[in-house]
Amino acid sequence: MSRRGRSASLPQTVHHRPDVLDGGGLVVEHRDLRDGSVRSYDFSALPVTEAMQRSLAALFAARCRPQRWESVETSTNMWEMLRVFAGWLAALPESPHDVDAITTAIWNAWKLSRTTRVGGYHQVTRVGALLIGDPRVLGEVAEAMGKRIPKPRAQETSYTNAEFDQIKTAARRVFRGALMRIEHNARHLEQWRAGAFTEGGHDWLIGEALDCLARTGHVPCRPVGARKELHVVPRYAQALGGGGKQHTWQRLYLTRLEATSLGVLLMTEFGLNLAVIHTLPVPRASADSGPDGHPTYRLELVKRKRGSGQHHETRNVTDLGSGSPGRLITQALAATRFAREAVEVLAPGTNRLIIWRTGTPRRGTGVGAWFRLGIGENSAADWGRLAGVAVGSPFRRGRRTVNVVERREPGQNSQDTHDTTYVMPDARAREAAAPVIAAAAEAARRQAEQVVLAAELRVAPVAGDVATATADCRDFEDGPYSGPDGRCGASFLACLGCTNARIHPGHHSRLAHLQHALTNLRSAMSPTLWQADWGDTHARLEHLSKLLGPAAWTKALSAVTDDDRDLIDDLLTGGLAA
């Protein structure tokens, strides 16, 4: 219905969802639902028969739909696995001509050829899940492809403190250098726009070049030669100090290394993974910064691997000054503001925080010509080598370090995932937990030793022992509870934990009744109070009952006399003196 209550008009033609297959059924296009980008996959390039190419293309295209594969990263990962699989099939002595010719033996051979690490696990499970979608795959072959295999544990472990500090230091050094450069040139641009320089002078030419760079992404250039390559206009090149990238576009824009360094800092500060950082929208500051003037930013985080309805999460971070999480967001906004303004002109509504410029453009005139959005896997993998601190991407191990070692709490994960995927497999977490577990075990052992029965068991009374309410004592004046006067001042209940005490069958019935009475008291008192008052005594009686055995203990309980009941009643109510 329209806002005025009239029925909306129907389209003149019937709508059909555009097919993702073209090129004779061998080229598949996948449109990213997040940013609208499109990626094409040419299955004719796979080294298998045309029939196999068409079957794989059809299965692949069926997944490139809404509610299946929403991002091109997913389809790209699957494409790379299919390329590996097709290459493996082509190397077989008798390569199958189509999907339905793949036998159980071929599939098991493929499975055995894969590495036992996570990469091999994904190649087997994901390729198998794709092939099962073909209705011709039936019976034992389908069962073999769908057979569940245990997922290997992640091999990486968290960084040591020294390694992680080195990574953070390198990221800060690179990013802060870029921020200082951009801020310096931004101040020069502001002065030029305010008319602070004499027209035609050295500083004025730099300001005009910066103004052109901010508006167009280039300092003033002109095409040269048959290939129409852009060269900086000489007078501006002279004022800027040269025509190289460090003298021109890098004055206002981040490079790939600098943008990745910003991403590393976001990971170390907030524990975000690379996929979240790659698509992170521009954080918005609250309209009211409060009486202290500190801006609070709202981070909108998206994690596609979560279940439906749980993809989105928000966090509020405040810039409280140097070293605060919010200060990093303030600096990130400052370092990327010119790139974001330029991209907004080229593609309104892009709304991405991390944008950087390249010196090697792609074809076209849109955003992708000179500007790049987010941080790709290749940039992450190159960062450690370019920054001189590590080999490979720091994001997976870095995120593990933040969540397991530094924050020690889930970051965009459930508690179960945090425990089973991050903490338990992590060698550093296990190493740190070992002394804690050992200390707890030792404390439990000491506690257990304190509450076990220490009295000596006898089959009959011993001459010279003095009777107490719970046992016989062989030495009142030399025991663990001796008071200032040299005599024992402990409660009769403590006799069960004293090495001077002796228990014989004449005590069994009253002690069995005492255990029964303490068990009843447990239901009438708070657990904390009961444990403090009666827990140790009850534990020692439990120990005694196990030493005597169930039959003897039951017999003792049945032989309780009125004198036993009165004695235990006086003992529990304080009617007996120690």
Protein Blocks (a to p, Z undefined) as FASTA:
>chain_A
ZZkopacdddfbdcddddfbeehopaccdddfklopacdddfklpccdfklmmmmmmmmm
mmmcghiambfklmmmmmmmmmmmmmmmmmpmbacfbfklpcfklmmmmmmmpcfbfklm
mmmmmmmmmmmmpmklgcjllmmmmpccdddddfbdcddfklmmmmmmmmmmmmmmmmmm
mmmmmmmmmmmmnopacehiaklmmmmmmmmmmmnopacdddedjkopacddfklmmmno
pabfklmmmmmpccfklmmmmmmmmmmmnopafklmmmoccddddfbgojnopacddddd
ddfkbcehilpccdddddebehiaklmmmmmmmmmmmmmmmmmmmmghklpabdcddfbd
cedjbfmlmpcehjdfklmmmmmmmnopagcjfklmmmmmmmmmmnopaehiafklmmmm
mmmmpmklmmmmmmmmmmmmmmmmmmmmmmmcfbdcdfbdcehiacdfkbccfbfklcfk
bcfkopacbdfklmmmpckbccdfklmmmmmmmmmmmmmmmmmpcfklmmmmmmmmmmmm
mmmmmmnopklmmmmmmmpcfklmmmmmmmmnopacZZ
